[in-house]
Amino acid sequence: MAAAAPLTNGTSNDNAGEVVAAIQAQTISADEIALYDRQIRLWGVQAQEKIRTANILLISAKALANEVAKNLVLAGIGSLTIVDHETVTEEDLGSQFFISDALIGQNRTEAAAPEIRRLNPRVTVKAISAPISDCLPDFYTPFTLVIATDLDFNTLSTINAATRLANKPMYAAGGHGMYGYIFADLIQHDYVIERAKSNMPTVLGPESGSATRSIVGVSTKRENGKVVELVTKREIYSHLRLANSSPLPPEILNSLRKLKNVSPLLPCFRALWDFEKQKRHLPASNSVDDLREFTILAHEKLDELQMPKELLKSELLRSFLQNVGSELAPVTAFLGGQLAQDVINVLGRREQPIQNLVLFDGEETKAPVYSLHSFLQDALDSIPPPLPGPLEKPMVP
């Protein structure tokens, strides 16, 4: 154990004993503790152990997936399998950093895999060049978690159905120029929040103000002379297709002030996904027919969400369509970083994860999160409409 002391320099006292125990149990090597020292100080050896044994499936190898792969591999996950049947094109060169012009025409996954391996030789990186549509539901069973990026809505829904059958958490994400989204379906996820113990007892059961979160366990520990409470919370999630058709939460629908702050990207993305389902292609910004049909869909989605009509401006619709299908490195870097961080939190079960849709607006540099669940409609139907007032008015018939 003589070699262990210098390797834990800089590690907090709270984690030092955990580090020694991990080495003694041979669950994580001294070299790995040195390599991931900063991470271990942040979230502990136990979380790092869960990360290093994770087997992640990443579907697609475009710009956003490159960012996700980079962050997860550098974090030290155990294995990364990347599936993409497309070939490298000239368009890929402007937004991806794992490929070069010499690789044009090669399979996108196989072209990127060697560079991804060089980031962290400790991580096993596998490349599969077959279409994801060829994979049967049991294909997902060995994986800890699945991430699908830049795919059409029908494909994402099919993958989500398969991951639910396999009881595997799944993320869907996509970037369209200045805009993007991250969706999480973790099915059911437990995580631990550490906080100073309050004089008020923590009660097990549904958490106040949330339709998806409950407290399922409470314990305490003494740390630096203070009592720390460890609260285990449980989040319930929805399938992508159900979330895409769900209403906004009651606390938003029943407040005109909050409703006016909902991002107009929400009806835009819902319209985009409906357009894809109907037309089997993305809308083209230079097509008058596509512009008209997309605009009609966007306004229909706005009405379904009961959002004020003035939120959906023609300038945003034009900008959104002009960005559809394009990739911008700064936007994919942000989305990839946020997605990878949430995956790490989920693997370590240390922080509250995304619940359940993030929308990124690069024009406004905003990334609001919306909790969208079809079962919220029951809650909406049971709430009597509030009395009209100067700031509030009933939004639910």
Stockholm file with secondary structure:
# STOCKHOLM 1.0

chainA/1-397         MAAAAPLTNGTSNDNAGEVVAAIQAQTISADEIALYDRQIRLWGVQAQEKIRTANILLISAKALANEVAKNLVLAGIGSLTIVDHETVTEEDLGSQFFISDALIGQNRTEAAAPEIRRLNPRVTVKAISAPISDCLPDFYTPFTLVIATDLDFNTLSTINAATRLANKPMYAAGGHGMYGYIFADLIQHDYVIERAKSNMPTVLGPESGSATRSIVGVSTKRENGKVVELVTKREIYSHLRLANSSPLPPEILNSLRKLKNVSPLLPCFRALWDFEKQKRHLPASNSVDDLREFTILAHEKLDELQMPKELLKSELLRSFLQNVGSELAPVTAFLGGQLAQDVINVLGRREQPIQNLVLFDGEETKAPVYSLHSFLQDALDSIPPPLPGPLEKPMVP
#=GR chainA/1-397 SS CTTHHHHTTTCCHHHHHHHHHHHHTTSSCHHHHHHTHHHHHHHCHHHHHHHHTCEEEEECCSHHHHHHHHHHHHHTCSEEEEECCCBCCHHHHTTCSSCCGGGTTSBHHHHHHHHHHHHCTTSEEEEECSCGGGSCGGGGTTCSEEEEESCCHHHHHHHHHHHHHTTCCEEEEEEETTEEEEEEECSEEEEEEEEECCSSCCCCEECTTCSSEEEEEEEEEEETTEEEEEEEEEEECCCHHHHHTCCCCHHHHTCHHHHHTSCTHHHHHHHHHHHHHHHSSCCCTTCHHHHHHHHHHHHHHHHHTTCCGGGSCHHHHHHHHHHTTCCCHHHHHHHHHHHHHHHHHHHHTCSCCCCSEEEEETTTTBCCEECCCTTHHHHHHHSCCCCCCSSCCCCCC
#=GC SS_cons         CTTHHHHTTTCCHHHHHHHHHHHHTTSSCHHHHHHTHHHHHHHCHHHHHHHHTCEEEEECCSHHHHHHHHHHHHHTCSEEEEECCCBCCHHHHTTCSSCCGGGTTSBHHHHHHHHHHHHCTTSEEEEECSCGGGSCGGGGTTCSEEEEESCCHHHHHHHHHHHHHTTCCEEEEEEETTEEEEEEECSEEEEEEEEECCSSCCCCEECTTCSSEEEEEEEEEEETTEEEEEEEEEEECCCHHHHHTCCCCHHHHTCHHHHHTSCTHHHHHHHHHHHHHHHSSCCCTTCHHHHHHHHHHHHHHHHHTTCCGGGSCHHHHHHHHHHTTCCCHHHHHHHHHHHHHHHHHHHHTCSCCCCSEEEEETTTTBCCEECCCTTHHHHHHHSCCCCCCSSCCCCCC
//
